[in-house]
Amino acid sequence: MEKITKPMSGYLAFVLCILVFLLGVYSIVLAANNPGLSWLSVVLFIAFIFIAKGIMIVNPNHSRVLTFFGEYVGSVKQNGLLWVNPLFRSQNISLRANNLNGQTLKVNDKMGNPIEIAAVIVWQVKDTYKAAFEVEGFHQYVQIQSEAAVRHLAGSCPYEHMEAGPDQLTLRDGGEKVNDMLELELNERLSPAGIHVLEARISHLAYSPEIAGAMLQRQQATAIVAARSKIVEGAVGMVEMALEMLSQKQIVTLDEERKAAMVSNLLVVLCGERGAQPVLNTGSLYS
């Protein structure tokens, strides 16, 4: 578990380091005339190295993980010039938000259709202990687990409603729900490494090239059928209304055969793709 430690300020150690260095230089000058003081020069320079090695700088949104002969001591998240035990070993870990622009993956959706999918993920380190010691290289861990999460998401949902039920969540129309599912799974997968996902979004989604043409024709056919169904529904309503108004206003009395002919002509005019060409009938319907 992460343990926060607060080392002492490094400014005093920096001033002391300069003083010890100057005293060491002065002791060398004295040792030139009095060889018996040469031991003092050695002691002062050892003290200089000891103090200087403990000085460290922690930049904003960075941290240092400290270990002492393999034992975890604590994590430093305080910024500025600091001084710690010179025997401590420190590892620098950034706490800034990172962007992972995932590569385009070719996977199968829930219905087995090959699709292409990619995601953009924003993450940052929350637990420095887990990031440093629980996984081997947390950057690579984030990349591999993110790819696995995107593949699992693609296999859990169909691409669109064409083969799925109208109430089923799809990758194409899921919107924020799909992104929330991806973010939740990423947080579960990356929590062992002390990583928190701030945002996850699908950045690319399409059918694979080998079936894209066929799927486009299928979508066009579905759209045409839906449009034709709407046209026929409207045309039947208009024919019904025309017959009802003719009957109410007694403009013309039509028997069943004339009604059938009128319905046929109106449906041809209303449902046809091209404009109807009028034909003048100078005879009667029965001749």
C-alpha positions as CSV (number, residue, x, y, z in Angstrom):
1,M,0.0,0.0,0.0
2,E,1.2,3.5,-0.8
3,K,2.8,5.4,2.1
4,I,3.3,9.2,1.8
5,T,6.5,10.5,3.4
6,K,7.6,14.1,3.8
7,P,11.4,14.7,3.7
8,M,13.1,17.7,5.1
9,S,13.7,20.8,3.0
10,G,16.7,20.6,0.7
11,Y,17.7,24.3,0.9
12,L,19.5,23.9,4.3
13,A,21.3,20.8,2.9
14,F,22.3,22.7,-0.2
15,V,23.8,25.6,1.8
16,L,25.5,23.1,4.1
17,C,26.9,21.2,1.1
18,I,28.5,24.4,-0.3
19,L,30.0,25.2,3.1
20,V,31.5,21.7,3.4
21,F,32.9,22.0,-0.1
22,L,34.6,25.3,0.6
23,L,36.0,24.0,3.9
24,G,37.3,21.0,2.0
25,V,39.1,23.2,-0.4
26,Y,40.5,25.3,2.4
27,S,41.7,22.2,4.2
28,I,43.6,21.1,1.1
29,V,45.4,24.5,1.2
30,L,46.3,24.0,4.9
31,A,47.4,20.4,4.3
32,A,49.9,21.6,1.8
33,N,51.8,23.4,4.7
34,N,50.8,20.9,7.4
35,P,50.5,17.3,6.1
36,G,49.0,16.2,9.4
37,L,45.7,17.9,8.4
38,S,45.2,15.8,5.2
39,W,42.7,13.5,7.0
40,L,40.5,16.5,7.5
41,S,40.3,17.1,3.8
42,V,39.2,13.4,3.2
43,V,36.5,13.7,5.9
44,L,35.1,16.9,4.5
45,F,34.9,15.6,1.0
46,I,33.2,12.4,2.2
47,A,30.7,14.6,4.0
48,F,30.2,16.7,0.9
49,I,29.4,13.6,-1.2
50,F,27.1,12.2,1.5
51,I,25.1,15.4,1.8
52,A,25.0,16.1,-2.0
53,K,23.7,12.6,-2.8
54,G,20.7,13.1,-0.6
55,I,19.5,16.3,-2.4
56,M,16.7,15.7,-4.9
57,I,14.3,17.8,-6.9
58,V,10.6,16.8,-7.3
59,N,8.9,18.6,-10.1
60,P,5.1,19.4,-10.1
61,N,2.9,16.4,-10.7
62,H,5.8,14.0,-10.2
63,S,6.7,11.7,-7.3
64,R,9.6,9.8,-6.0
65,V,9.3,6.2,-4.7
66,L,12.0,5.6,-2.0
67,T,13.5,2.2,-1.1
68,F,16.2,1.3,1.4
69,F,18.1,-1.8,0.5
70,G,15.1,-3.3,-1.2
71,E,12.5,-2.2,1.4
72,Y,9.8,0.2,0.5
73,V,10.2,3.4,2.6
74,G,7.5,5.7,1.2
75,S,6.5,7.9,-1.7
76,V,7.3,11.6,-1.9
77,K,4.7,13.7,-3.6
78,Q,5.9,17.0,-2.2
79,N,7.4,19.3,-4.8
80,G,10.5,21.4,-4.6
81,L,14.1,20.9,-3.4
82,L,14.2,18.2,-0.8
83,W,16.7,16.1,1.1
84,V,16.5,12.4,2.0
85,N,18.8,9.8,3.4
86,P,21.6,9.4,0.8
87,L,21.3,5.6,1.1
88,F,17.7,5.7,-0.2
89,R,17.2,4.7,-3.8
90,S,14.5,6.8,-5.6
91,Q,12.4,6.1,-8.7
92,N,10.7,9.0,-10.5
93,I,7.0,8.4,-11.4
94,S,4.9,11.0,-13.2
95,L,1.5,11.8,-11.9
96,R,0.4,13.7,-15.0
97,A,-2.5,12.6,-17.2
98,N,-1.4,10.5,-20.2
99,N,-3.1,9.9,-23.5
100,L,-3.1,6.5,-25.1
101,N,-4.2,6.6,-28.7
102,G,-4.9,2.9,-29.3
103,Q,-4.2,1.2,-32.6
104,T,-7.0,0.1,-34.8
105,L,-7.9,-3.5,-34.0
106,K,-9.6,-6.0,-36.3
107,V,-12.1,-8.0,-34.2
108,N,-15.4,-9.8,-34.4
109,D,-18.5,-8.2,-32.8
110,K,-21.1,-10.2,-30.9
111,M,-22.8,-11.4,-34.1
112,G,-19.5,-12.5,-35.6
113,N,-19.1,-9.7,-38.1
114,P,-15.4,-8.5,-38.6
115,I,-15.1,-4.9,-37.6
116,E,-12.4,-2.3,-37.0
117,I,-12.3,-0.5,-33.6
118,A,-9.9,1.8,-31.8
119,A,-10.1,3.8,-28.6
120,V,-8.6,6.9,-26.9
121,I,-7.8,6.5,-23.2
122,V,-6.8,9.2,-20.7
123,W,-5.1,7.7,-17.6
124,Q,-2.9,8.7,-14.7
125,V,-1.0,7.1,-11.8
126,K,-2.9,7.2,-8.5
127,D,-1.0,4.6,-6.4
128,T,2.8,4.9,-6.9
129,Y,3.5,1.8,-4.8
130,K,1.4,-0.4,-7.1
131,A,2.8,1.2,-10.3
132,A,6.4,0.7,-9.1
133,F,6.2,-2.8,-7.6
134,E,3.0,-4.6,-8.5
135,V,3.6,-4.8,-12.3
136,E,6.5,-5.0,-14.6
137,G,6.5,-1.7,-16.5
138,F,3.2,0.0,-15.9
139,H,3.2,1.8,-19.3
140,Q,3.3,-1.5,-21.2
141,Y,0.7,-2.9,-18.8
142,V,-1.7,-0.1,-19.6
143,Q,-1.2,-0.6,-23.4
144,I,-1.8,-4.4,-23.3
145,Q,-4.7,-4.3,-20.9
146,S,-6.4,-1.5,-22.8
147,E,-6.2,-3.5,-26.0
148,A,-7.7,-6.5,-24.2
149,A,-10.6,-4.3,-22.8
150,V,-11.4,-3.0,-26.3
151,R,-11.4,-6.5,-27.8
152,H,-13.7,-7.7,-25.0
153,L,-16.1,-4.7,-25.5
154,A,-16.3,-5.4,-29.2
155,G,-17.2,-9.0,-28.6
156,S,-19.8,-8.1,-26.1
157,C,-22.0,-5.9,-28.3
158,P,-23.2,-6.1,-31.9
159,Y,-22.1,-3.5,-34.3
160,E,-25.7,-2.2,-35.1
161,H,-29.3,-3.0,-34.7
162,M,-29.5,-4.8,-38.1
163,E,-29.0,-8.2,-36.5
164,A,-29.8,-7.2,-32.9
165,G,-33.0,-6.5,-31.1
166,P,-34.2,-2.9,-31.0
167,D,-33.5,-2.7,-27.2
168,Q,-30.1,-4.2,-27.3
169,L,-27.0,-2.0,-26.8
170,T,-24.9,-1.6,-29.9
171,L,-21.4,-0.2,-30.6
172,R,-22.7,2.2,-33.3
173,D,-25.7,3.6,-31.4
174,G,-24.6,3.0,-27.8
175,G,-22.9,6.4,-27.4
176,E,-22.0,7.3,-23.8
177,K,-23.2,3.9,-22.5
178,V,-20.5,2.1,-24.6
179,N,-17.9,4.6,-23.4
180,D,-18.9,4.1,-19.8
181,M,-18.7,0.3,-20.2
182,L,-15.2,0.6,-21.6
183,E,-14.1,3.0,-18.8
184,L,-15.5,0.8,-16.1
185,E,-13.7,-2.3,-17.5
186,L,-10.4,-0.4,-17.9
187,N,-10.5,0.7,-14.3
188,E,-11.1,-2.8,-13.1
189,R,-8.2,-4.1,-15.3
190,L,-5.7,-1.4,-14.4
191,S,-6.4,-1.0,-10.7
192,P,-3.8,-3.7,-9.8
193,A,-1.2,-1.3,-11.3
194,G,-2.5,1.8,-9.4
195,I,-3.8,3.3,-12.6
196,H,-7.0,5.4,-12.8
197,V,-8.8,5.9,-16.1
198,L,-10.1,9.5,-16.4
199,E,-11.8,9.0,-19.8
200,A,-12.2,6.3,-22.4
201,R,-13.9,6.9,-25.8
202,I,-14.3,4.9,-29.1
203,S,-12.3,6.9,-31.7
204,H,-12.8,4.6,-34.7
205,L,-15.5,2.1,-35.6
206,A,-16.2,0.6,-39.0
207,Y,-16.8,-2.7,-40.8
208,S,-13.7,-4.5,-42.1
209,P,-12.9,-3.7,-45.7
210,E,-13.8,-7.2,-46.9
211,I,-17.4,-6.9,-45.9
212,A,-17.9,-3.1,-45.9
213,G,-19.3,-3.1,-49.4
214,A,-21.8,-5.9,-48.7
215,M,-22.9,-4.2,-45.5
216,L,-23.4,-0.9,-47.3
217,Q,-25.7,-2.6,-49.8
218,R,-27.5,-4.2,-47.0
219,Q,-28.0,-0.9,-45.2
220,Q,-29.2,0.7,-48.4
221,A,-31.7,-2.1,-49.0
222,T,-33.0,-1.8,-45.5
223,A,-33.4,1.9,-45.9
224,I,-35.2,1.4,-49.2
225,V,-37.6,-1.1,-47.7
226,A,-38.3,1.2,-44.8
227,A,-39.0,4.1,-47.2
228,R,-41.2,2.0,-49.5
229,S,-43.2,0.8,-46.5
230,K,-43.8,4.4,-45.4
231,I,-44.8,5.4,-48.9
232,V,-47.3,2.5,-49.3
233,E,-48.7,3.3,-45.9
234,G,-49.3,6.9,-46.9
235,A,-50.6,6.0,-50.3
236,V,-53.2,3.7,-48.9
237,G,-54.3,6.4,-46.5
238,M,-54.7,8.9,-49.3
239,V,-56.7,6.4,-51.5
240,E,-59.0,5.7,-48.6
241,M,-59.5,9.4,-48.0
242,A,-60.2,10.1,-51.7
243,L,-62.8,7.4,-51.9
244,E,-64.4,8.6,-48.7
245,M,-64.6,12.2,-49.8
246,L,-66.0,11.2,-53.3
247,S,-68.7,9.2,-51.5
248,Q,-69.6,11.9,-49.0
249,K,-69.9,14.7,-51.6
250,Q,-71.6,12.4,-54.1
251,I,-69.4,13.7,-56.9
252,V,-69.5,10.3,-58.6
253,T,-71.0,6.9,-57.8
254,L,-68.5,4.1,-58.2
255,D,-69.2,0.4,-58.3
256,E,-66.7,-2.1,-57.0
257,E,-65.0,-2.5,-60.4
258,R,-64.5,1.2,-60.8
259,K,-63.3,1.5,-57.2
260,A,-60.7,-1.2,-57.9
261,A,-59.5,0.6,-61.1
262,M,-59.3,3.9,-59.2
263,V,-57.4,2.4,-56.3
264,S,-55.0,0.7,-58.8
265,N,-54.3,4.0,-60.7
266,L,-53.9,6.0,-57.5
267,L,-51.4,3.5,-56.0
268,V,-49.4,3.5,-59.3
269,V,-49.2,7.3,-59.2
270,L,-48.4,7.6,-55.5
271,C,-45.9,4.7,-55.2
272,G,-44.2,5.0,-58.5
273,E,-40.5,6.2,-58.6
274,R,-41.2,8.4,-61.7
275,G,-43.9,10.9,-62.5
276,A,-47.0,9.4,-64.0
277,Q,-47.8,9.9,-67.7
278,P,-51.5,10.9,-68.1
279,V,-53.5,8.9,-70.6
280,L,-56.9,10.2,-71.9
281,N,-59.6,7.6,-72.1
282,T,-62.3,8.6,-74.6
283,G,-64.3,5.5,-74.2
284,S,-65.9,3.9,-71.1
285,L,-64.4,1.5,-68.6
286,Y,-66.4,-1.4,-70.0
287,S,-65.7,-0.9,-73.8
